[in-house]
């Protein structure tokens, strides 16, 4: 069981799906992946509220336990951060009835996918480069991977490197629409 979920305590996905009029499903949790700035945290929180599920955000879990992400990168390197993510993935395998918002590379780590793909429904939130840039530049200081001189070039590079990884999951567009509409889209697919 993960610690201190962000959302209300609630029933599992079955009742939640029924509440929205969708057919009941047999997965344990809904996992949101996608690049930085695609809205995983905001959409996850709203989706959990709408479905009456609990919400957990892997970056927030990590920060509660280990401090700010930029400091983890500084002190333990990116490898240290990825190790922490892997430990979190193992913990999450016992959770049921959660919407799980993950960090941008969390579900691209084969160990985390192996731990979490089975029994869970995964959606990948996607956005165009310009939209991602608008969104990430607001909170750039909290994203150590974008700390260099040319964040746009870095985002393009990472998007290219990760394209195949993200493509393995069902994608949900987030451009030109509010989080509530993304949530409705996801619910309509359950
Ligand atoms: C990362 C994304 C971040 C955070 C960390 C690394 C990545 O999460 O996990 O800075 O490698 O894409 P968000 O996608 O929530 O910004």
py3Dmol code that shows the C-alpha trace and the ligand (Angstrom):
import py3Dmol

protein = """\
ATOM      1  CA  UNK A   1       0.000   0.000   0.000  1.00  0.00           C
ATOM      2  CA  UNK A   2       1.391   3.402  -0.897  1.00  0.00           C
ATOM      3  CA  UNK A   3       1.702   6.111   1.717  1.00  0.00           C
ATOM      4  CA  UNK A   4      -0.486   9.178   2.149  1.00  0.00           C
ATOM      5  CA  UNK A   5      -2.584   9.085  -1.022  1.00  0.00           C
ATOM      6  CA  UNK A   6      -3.688  12.492  -2.291  1.00  0.00           C
ATOM      7  CA  UNK A   7      -7.282  11.585  -2.966  1.00  0.00           C
ATOM      8  CA  UNK A   8     -10.227  10.478  -0.859  1.00  0.00           C
ATOM      9  CA  UNK A   9     -10.462   6.939   0.385  1.00  0.00           C
ATOM     10  CA  UNK A  10     -12.775   5.193  -1.987  1.00  0.00           C
ATOM     11  CA  UNK A  11     -13.894   1.942  -3.510  1.00  0.00           C
ATOM     12  CA  UNK A  12     -12.132   0.169  -6.374  1.00  0.00           C
ATOM     13  CA  UNK A  13     -12.535   0.850 -10.071  1.00  0.00           C
ATOM     14  CA  UNK A  14     -15.603  -1.359 -10.470  1.00  0.00           C
ATOM     15  CA  UNK A  15     -17.956   0.812  -8.498  1.00  0.00           C
ATOM     16  CA  UNK A  16     -16.293   3.923  -9.809  1.00  0.00           C
ATOM     17  CA  UNK A  17     -16.817   2.907 -13.411  1.00  0.00           C
ATOM     18  CA  UNK A  18     -20.428   2.048 -12.687  1.00  0.00           C
ATOM     19  CA  UNK A  19     -20.908   5.427 -11.088  1.00  0.00           C
ATOM     20  CA  UNK A  20     -20.014   7.063 -14.403  1.00  0.00           C
ATOM     21  CA  UNK A  21     -22.212   4.663 -16.313  1.00  0.00           C
ATOM     22  CA  UNK A  22     -19.306   2.739 -17.856  1.00  0.00           C
ATOM     23  CA  UNK A  23     -19.143  -1.048 -17.866  1.00  0.00           C
ATOM     24  CA  UNK A  24     -17.282  -2.507 -14.910  1.00  0.00           C
ATOM     25  CA  UNK A  25     -13.691  -3.560 -15.485  1.00  0.00           C
ATOM     26  CA  UNK A  26     -11.291  -6.010 -13.977  1.00  0.00           C
ATOM     27  CA  UNK A  27      -8.122  -3.923 -13.597  1.00  0.00           C
ATOM     28  CA  UNK A  28      -6.780  -2.875 -10.216  1.00  0.00           C
ATOM     29  CA  UNK A  29      -5.574   0.665 -10.825  1.00  0.00           C
ATOM     30  CA  UNK A  30      -5.416   3.328 -13.507  1.00  0.00           C
ATOM     31  CA  UNK A  31      -1.875   4.486 -14.260  1.00  0.00           C
ATOM     32  CA  UNK A  32      -1.085   7.742 -16.057  1.00  0.00           C
ATOM     33  CA  UNK A  33       2.207   8.054 -17.880  1.00  0.00           C
ATOM     34  CA  UNK A  34       3.485  10.580 -20.425  1.00  0.00           C
ATOM     35  CA  UNK A  35       6.119  13.255 -20.876  1.00  0.00           C
ATOM     36  CA  UNK A  36       6.627  16.128 -18.442  1.00  0.00           C
ATOM     37  CA  UNK A  37       3.947  18.767 -18.861  1.00  0.00           C
ATOM     38  CA  UNK A  38       1.265  16.510 -20.260  1.00  0.00           C
ATOM     39  CA  UNK A  39      -0.898  16.930 -17.150  1.00  0.00           C
ATOM     40  CA  UNK A  40      -0.457  13.597 -15.363  1.00  0.00           C
ATOM     41  CA  UNK A  41      -0.720  15.065 -11.858  1.00  0.00           C
ATOM     42  CA  UNK A  42      -3.684  17.362 -12.499  1.00  0.00           C
ATOM     43  CA  UNK A  43      -5.608  14.851 -14.605  1.00  0.00           C
ATOM     44  CA  UNK A  44      -4.841  12.075 -12.116  1.00  0.00           C
ATOM     45  CA  UNK A  45      -6.208  14.077  -9.196  1.00  0.00           C
ATOM     46  CA  UNK A  46      -9.394  15.001 -11.066  1.00  0.00           C
ATOM     47  CA  UNK A  47      -9.839  11.504 -12.449  1.00  0.00           C
ATOM     48  CA  UNK A  48      -9.585  10.035  -8.945  1.00  0.00           C
ATOM     49  CA  UNK A  49     -12.179  12.542  -7.699  1.00  0.00           C
ATOM     50  CA  UNK A  50     -14.570  11.745 -10.536  1.00  0.00           C
ATOM     51  CA  UNK A  51     -14.189   7.982 -10.063  1.00  0.00           C
ATOM     52  CA  UNK A  52     -14.134   8.153  -6.265  1.00  0.00           C
ATOM     53  CA  UNK A  53     -10.740   6.446  -6.173  1.00  0.00           C
ATOM     54  CA  UNK A  54      -7.624   7.302  -4.227  1.00  0.00           C
ATOM     55  CA  UNK A  55      -4.910   9.281  -5.967  1.00  0.00           C
ATOM     56  CA  UNK A  56      -1.198   8.795  -5.622  1.00  0.00           C
ATOM     57  CA  UNK A  57       1.548  10.710  -7.413  1.00  0.00           C
ATOM     58  CA  UNK A  58       4.930   8.960  -7.555  1.00  0.00           C
ATOM     59  CA  UNK A  59       6.933  12.214  -7.668  1.00  0.00           C
ATOM     60  CA  UNK A  60       5.103  13.462  -4.576  1.00  0.00           C
ATOM     61  CA  UNK A  61       5.684  10.160  -2.761  1.00  0.00           C
ATOM     62  CA  UNK A  62       9.383  10.459  -3.550  1.00  0.00           C
ATOM     63  CA  UNK A  63       9.558  14.100  -2.429  1.00  0.00           C
ATOM     64  CA  UNK A  64       7.785  13.344   0.847  1.00  0.00           C
ATOM     65  CA  UNK A  65      10.349  10.687   1.659  1.00  0.00           C
ATOM     66  CA  UNK A  66      13.549  11.964   0.096  1.00  0.00           C
ATOM     67  CA  UNK A  67      13.148  15.722  -0.374  1.00  0.00           C
ATOM     68  CA  UNK A  68      12.970  17.826  -3.540  1.00  0.00           C
ATOM     69  CA  UNK A  69      13.656  16.009  -6.817  1.00  0.00           C
ATOM     70  CA  UNK A  70      16.376  18.466  -7.955  1.00  0.00           C
ATOM     71  CA  UNK A  71      18.241  17.754  -4.712  1.00  0.00           C
ATOM     72  CA  UNK A  72      17.950  13.980  -5.232  1.00  0.00           C
ATOM     73  CA  UNK A  73      19.427  14.387  -8.717  1.00  0.00           C
ATOM     74  CA  UNK A  74      22.201  16.552  -7.294  1.00  0.00           C
ATOM     75  CA  UNK A  75      23.108  14.235  -4.433  1.00  0.00           C
ATOM     76  CA  UNK A  76      22.391  10.778  -5.875  1.00  0.00           C
ATOM     77  CA  UNK A  77      22.443  11.449  -9.611  1.00  0.00           C
ATOM     78  CA  UNK A  78      19.721  10.426 -12.037  1.00  0.00           C
ATOM     79  CA  UNK A  79      20.569   6.760 -11.365  1.00  0.00           C
ATOM     80  CA  UNK A  80      19.787   7.237  -7.684  1.00  0.00           C
ATOM     81  CA  UNK A  81      16.435   8.799  -8.545  1.00  0.00           C
ATOM     82  CA  UNK A  82      15.576   5.919 -10.896  1.00  0.00           C
ATOM     83  CA  UNK A  83      16.437   3.411  -8.139  1.00  0.00           C
ATOM     84  CA  UNK A  84      13.988   5.182  -5.832  1.00  0.00           C
ATOM     85  CA  UNK A  85      11.339   5.033  -8.580  1.00  0.00           C
ATOM     86  CA  UNK A  86      11.901   1.272  -8.903  1.00  0.00           C
ATOM     87  CA  UNK A  87      11.367   0.774  -5.173  1.00  0.00           C
ATOM     88  CA  UNK A  88       8.133   2.778  -5.401  1.00  0.00           C
ATOM     89  CA  UNK A  89       6.951   0.642  -8.346  1.00  0.00           C
ATOM     90  CA  UNK A  90       7.402  -2.498  -6.256  1.00  0.00           C
ATOM     91  CA  UNK A  91       5.386  -0.938  -3.419  1.00  0.00           C
ATOM     92  CA  UNK A  92       2.586   0.026  -5.763  1.00  0.00           C
ATOM     93  CA  UNK A  93       2.112  -3.562  -6.929  1.00  0.00           C
ATOM     94  CA  UNK A  94      -0.058  -4.237  -3.874  1.00  0.00           C
ATOM     95  CA  UNK A  95      -2.342  -1.234  -4.376  1.00  0.00           C
ATOM     96  CA  UNK A  96      -5.903  -1.586  -5.628  1.00  0.00           C
ATOM     97  CA  UNK A  97      -8.361   1.197  -6.376  1.00  0.00           C
ATOM     98  CA  UNK A  98      -5.890   3.972  -7.166  1.00  0.00           C
ATOM     99  CA  UNK A  99      -5.266   6.460  -9.905  1.00  0.00           C
ATOM    100  CA  UNK A 100      -1.462   6.572 -10.076  1.00  0.00           C
ATOM    101  CA  UNK A 101       0.182   9.619 -11.659  1.00  0.00           C
ATOM    102  CA  UNK A 102       3.761   8.697 -12.514  1.00  0.00           C
ATOM    103  CA  UNK A 103       6.887  10.729 -13.228  1.00  0.00           C
ATOM    104  CA  UNK A 104       7.710  11.229 -16.911  1.00  0.00           C
ATOM    105  CA  UNK A 105      10.073   8.297 -17.269  1.00  0.00           C
ATOM    106  CA  UNK A 106       8.638   5.987 -14.618  1.00  0.00           C
ATOM    107  CA  UNK A 107       6.708   3.701 -16.988  1.00  0.00           C
ATOM    108  CA  UNK A 108       9.556   3.651 -19.524  1.00  0.00           C
ATOM    109  CA  UNK A 109      11.679   1.656 -17.116  1.00  0.00           C
ATOM    110  CA  UNK A 110      11.193  -2.023 -18.032  1.00  0.00           C
ATOM    111  CA  UNK A 111      11.450  -3.034 -14.358  1.00  0.00           C
ATOM    112  CA  UNK A 112       8.569  -0.705 -13.471  1.00  0.00           C
ATOM    113  CA  UNK A 113       6.476  -1.871 -16.403  1.00  0.00           C
ATOM    114  CA  UNK A 114       7.105  -5.476 -15.413  1.00  0.00           C
ATOM    115  CA  UNK A 115       5.956  -4.668 -11.887  1.00  0.00           C
ATOM    116  CA  UNK A 116       2.899  -2.629 -12.822  1.00  0.00           C
ATOM    117  CA  UNK A 117       1.585  -3.445 -16.293  1.00  0.00           C
ATOM    118  CA  UNK A 118      -0.223  -6.601 -15.250  1.00  0.00           C
ATOM    119  CA  UNK A 119      -3.715  -5.996 -13.906  1.00  0.00           C
ATOM    120  CA  UNK A 120      -3.599  -2.227 -14.322  1.00  0.00           C
ATOM    121  CA  UNK A 121      -4.909   0.052 -17.067  1.00  0.00           C
ATOM    122  CA  UNK A 122      -2.249   2.433 -18.415  1.00  0.00           C
ATOM    123  CA  UNK A 123      -2.936   5.649 -20.318  1.00  0.00           C
ATOM    124  CA  UNK A 124      -0.234   7.834 -21.848  1.00  0.00           C
ATOM    125  CA  UNK A 125      -1.057  11.550 -21.878  1.00  0.00           C
ATOM    126  CA  UNK A 126       0.414  13.304 -24.919  1.00  0.00           C
ATOM    127  CA  UNK A 127       0.842  16.926 -26.020  1.00  0.00           C
ATOM    128  CA  UNK A 128       2.508  18.863 -28.833  1.00  0.00           C
ATOM    129  CA  UNK A 129       5.999  20.269 -28.250  1.00  0.00           C
ATOM    130  CA  UNK A 130       4.797  23.905 -27.955  1.00  0.00           C
ATOM    131  CA  UNK A 131       2.167  22.977 -25.400  1.00  0.00           C
ATOM    132  CA  UNK A 132       4.704  20.968 -23.400  1.00  0.00           C
ATOM    133  CA  UNK A 133       7.115  23.911 -23.445  1.00  0.00           C
ATOM    134  CA  UNK A 134       4.455  26.345 -22.178  1.00  0.00           C
ATOM    135  CA  UNK A 135       3.575  23.986 -19.367  1.00  0.00           C
ATOM    136  CA  UNK A 136       7.067  22.932 -18.274  1.00  0.00           C
ATOM    137  CA  UNK A 137       8.616  26.389 -18.316  1.00  0.00           C
ATOM    138  CA  UNK A 138       6.289  27.374 -15.443  1.00  0.00           C
ATOM    139  CA  UNK A 139       7.873  24.856 -13.109  1.00  0.00           C
ATOM    140  CA  UNK A 140      11.211  24.367 -14.779  1.00  0.00           C
ATOM    141  CA  UNK A 141      13.221  24.669 -11.559  1.00  0.00           C
ATOM    142  CA  UNK A 142      11.566  21.507 -10.222  1.00  0.00           C
ATOM    143  CA  UNK A 143      12.641  19.523 -13.303  1.00  0.00           C
ATOM    144  CA  UNK A 144      16.369  18.854 -13.194  1.00  0.00           C
ATOM    145  CA  UNK A 145      16.414  17.278 -16.665  1.00  0.00           C
ATOM    146  CA  UNK A 146      15.508  20.689 -18.140  1.00  0.00           C
ATOM    147  CA  UNK A 147      18.043  22.724 -16.170  1.00  0.00           C
ATOM    148  CA  UNK A 148      20.452  23.276 -19.091  1.00  0.00           C
ATOM    149  CA  UNK A 149      20.787  26.254 -21.425  1.00  0.00           C
ATOM    150  CA  UNK A 150      18.397  25.080 -24.120  1.00  0.00           C
ATOM    151  CA  UNK A 151      15.375  23.377 -22.521  1.00  0.00           C
ATOM    152  CA  UNK A 152      13.445  23.232 -25.800  1.00  0.00           C
ATOM    153  CA  UNK A 153      16.228  21.291 -27.521  1.00  0.00           C
ATOM    154  CA  UNK A 154      16.428  19.018 -24.488  1.00  0.00           C
ATOM    155  CA  UNK A 155      12.685  18.365 -24.543  1.00  0.00           C
ATOM    156  CA  UNK A 156      12.862  17.558 -28.267  1.00  0.00           C
ATOM    157  CA  UNK A 157      15.755  15.187 -27.649  1.00  0.00           C
ATOM    158  CA  UNK A 158      13.999  13.412 -24.775  1.00  0.00           C
ATOM    159  CA  UNK A 159      10.736  13.155 -26.726  1.00  0.00           C
ATOM    160  CA  UNK A 160      12.607  11.518 -29.568  1.00  0.00           C
ATOM    161  CA  UNK A 161      14.450   9.122 -27.276  1.00  0.00           C
ATOM    162  CA  UNK A 162      11.219   8.157 -25.520  1.00  0.00           C
ATOM    163  CA  UNK A 163       8.794   8.049 -28.458  1.00  0.00           C
ATOM    164  CA  UNK A 164       8.829   4.247 -28.785  1.00  0.00           C
ATOM    165  CA  UNK A 165       8.474   3.815 -25.043  1.00  0.00           C
ATOM    166  CA  UNK A 166       5.407   6.006 -24.792  1.00  0.00           C
ATOM    167  CA  UNK A 167       3.928   4.455 -27.948  1.00  0.00           C
ATOM    168  CA  UNK A 168       3.500   1.104 -26.176  1.00  0.00           C
ATOM    169  CA  UNK A 169       0.612   2.631 -24.161  1.00  0.00           C
ATOM    170  CA  UNK A 170      -2.860   3.845 -25.131  1.00  0.00           C
ATOM    171  CA  UNK A 171      -2.484   7.555 -25.822  1.00  0.00           C
ATOM    172  CA  UNK A 172      -4.781  10.369 -24.714  1.00  0.00           C
ATOM    173  CA  UNK A 173      -4.330  13.815 -26.316  1.00  0.00           C
ATOM    174  CA  UNK A 174      -4.283  16.769 -23.935  1.00  0.00           C
ATOM    175  CA  UNK A 175      -3.728  19.714 -26.336  1.00  0.00           C
ATOM    176  CA  UNK A 176      -6.331  22.458 -26.599  1.00  0.00           C
ATOM    177  CA  UNK A 177      -8.605  21.062 -23.968  1.00  0.00           C
ATOM    178  CA  UNK A 178      -8.965  21.438 -20.221  1.00  0.00           C
ATOM    179  CA  UNK A 179      -8.056  18.657 -17.764  1.00  0.00           C
ATOM    180  CA  UNK A 180     -11.770  17.981 -17.128  1.00  0.00           C
ATOM    181  CA  UNK A 181     -12.209  17.063 -20.790  1.00  0.00           C
ATOM    182  CA  UNK A 182      -9.168  14.758 -20.679  1.00  0.00           C
ATOM    183  CA  UNK A 183     -10.716  13.105 -17.635  1.00  0.00           C
ATOM    184  CA  UNK A 184     -14.021  12.585 -19.465  1.00  0.00           C
ATOM    185  CA  UNK A 185     -12.150  11.096 -22.414  1.00  0.00           C
ATOM    186  CA  UNK A 186     -10.378   8.593 -20.153  1.00  0.00           C
ATOM    187  CA  UNK A 187     -13.610   7.669 -18.368  1.00  0.00           C
ATOM    188  CA  UNK A 188     -15.319   7.084 -21.703  1.00  0.00           C
ATOM    189  CA  UNK A 189     -12.643   4.476 -22.519  1.00  0.00           C
ATOM    190  CA  UNK A 190     -12.929   2.497 -19.284  1.00  0.00           C
TER     191      UNK A 190
END
"""
ligand_1 = """\
16
LIG
C 11.129 13.175 -15.150
C 9.888 13.734 -14.962
C 9.471 14.340 -13.693
C 10.265 13.748 -12.527
C 11.711 13.823 -12.785
C 12.146 13.102 -14.057
C 11.466 12.584 -16.448
O 8.086 14.125 -13.488
O 9.894 12.402 -12.321
O 12.068 15.189 -12.865
O 12.495 11.907 -16.563
O 10.673 12.778 -17.414
P 6.918 14.915 -14.313
O 6.722 14.176 -15.588
O 5.751 14.820 -13.403
O 7.405 16.311 -14.497
"""
view = py3Dmol.view(width=600, height=400)
view.addModel(protein, "pdb")
view.setStyle({"model": 0}, {"cartoon": {"style": "trace"}})
view.addModel(ligand_1, "xyz")
view.setStyle({"model": 1}, {"stick": {}})
view.zoomTo()
view.show()
